[in-house]
């Protein structure tokens, strides 16, 4: 079993890894350390990215537990071929076609909230945002990835939502996934399955049935299922972004040359199912978590909310109420708000990479007598949370300040200090989709509601230490007040 290392941002001054530090900082300077030397590590400024590949045990075993083959998280050439095949599905032009689906889901959610207010005879409603945004993220993925329409706000226990929860959020399932990351040989030996059989069957039948119906009746819908069908036929190509077109936001990651290569991959139906499920797993929890924190920060910072609302109303007047992909791109302050939330509350507190070549980090401080070397086959965890909260790079790091990322200030952000979607060739392939989804929701929510604190709002926010995901202790409670 390969050693598991932790990369420490400040490795010359250790903080004790206690529950207190974890609660206050989510991940303290010391994230995880397991090696005979018990020494901390640091990312050198001149490190070679190609020497560190994605740590794959967990996700590879997830695919195995689905009993389907998929190379998207595989090492070497297999991963490169799969990335090149899938990359065109996440370009700006493809996201443009999915924004209308997101808008429809959002209108559906807004309507349900208004109906609840009307039924209660009030113009406000106290809402636990994590539940609200989880259902929203579920319905968006159902529409954009699987091509099905569901309303998880009205039909709370619909089949898609319950299977999604069992697959992505069940605490026991998360522990099993963690087990594959930490003790893969043990988990394999006992043939432990990460996903329930019912959920595997549900998603596989759904994807294959949808593809069959579209082929039979020649149905076209610009969603992920359609793009995967085109990929299987070799018709999915990488469109070059026009030089005058701005990207979806500061946090968006650039596709590497690996993703832009043309390959002739042979796809099976199981491969297609795997990609749809991975898309669901990657976007379900992370998106809902980020949305919840955005709403919390808007409630806690009414000046930010009013400035953002003014930008939204200016866009409404400028476009005569038209809200589409172009409008999403042009809302600069909305982008600042989301970018700052991803810095302050990154949904993934750490990134992991697998070292494929011995790498000398040098000496941690003057007291060390020899260099520290990361050996080939060792895994490295990089604490995104610690880097995002280092005052050296982000002054007053615990202050919510969207203007850090304004046009006048964003040049101050140093490379490799902001990475909510990862960095390098193995960054998040769905970053553009995630940013679109976040912006569409916040835009339409603020159009109709003012977000305020309520009696249940946790002030100041304190992270919940009883779960394996980022969340506020006691829940993400805020008040939605109808705008008149």
Number of C-alpha atoms within 10 A of each C-alpha: 10 14 16 18 24 25 24 26 24 18 18 15 13 13 12 12 14 10 13 12 15 18 15 13 17 24 19 23 25 24 22 18 19 12 13 7 8 9 15 24 26 19 14 12 8 7 12 10 12 11 14 22 21 20 22 19 20 20 18 19 20 21 22 15 18 21 13 16 18 24 19 24 21 18 15 11 10 14 17 20 19 23 24 24 28 21 21 22 24 19 22 20 15 18 23 17 16 23 20 16 20 24 19 15 24 23 13 18 24 18 14 15 20 20 12 14 18 13 9 11 9 12 15 21 20 18 18 17 22 22 16 18 24 23 23 27 28 25 29 29 27 23 21 24 23 24 21 15 16 23 21 22 21 13 10 12 12 14 13 20 20 14 20 21 18 16 22 19 16 12 15 11 17 18 13 19 23 16 18 24 19 17 16 18 14 13 18 12 8 8 10 16 19 25 21 14 12 11 19 17 12 14 19 19 13 16 22 15 12 17 20 13 11 15 12 9 8 8 12 10 13 16 21 24 25 22 20 25 18 14 21 19 13 16 12 19 18 19 14 11 12 7 6 6 10 12 16 25 22 17 23 21 22 16 20 15 9 17 22 18 15 14 14 13 15 11 18 13 16 17 19 23 25 25 21 20 23 18 17 21 17 15 22 25 21 18 20 23 26 23 26 23 25 22 27 25 22 24 22 20 16 15 11 20 21 14 12 23 21 15 18 23 15 14 18 15 11 11 12 9 12 12 18 16 20 13 17 22 17 16 19 18 21 24 24 23 25 24 27 23 24 23 24 20 23 24 23 18 21 21 21 20 20 23 21 17 16 14 17 13 17 14 17 19 12 8 8 10 9 11 12 18 13 19 16 16 18 21 24 28 21 24 24 24 28 22 24 24 21 16 12 10 15 20 12 12 16 15 11 19 20 18 16 19 22 17 11 9 10 13 11 11 13 10 9 12 16 24 23 27 22 21 16 17 20 20 19 18 25 19 22 22 21 22 20 21 26 22 24 21 22 21 21 17 20 23 17 16 21 20 26 22 21 15 10 15 23 18 10 8 18 16 20 17 17 8 11 12 19 20 23 21 16 14 20 22 24 26 23 25 19 19 12 7
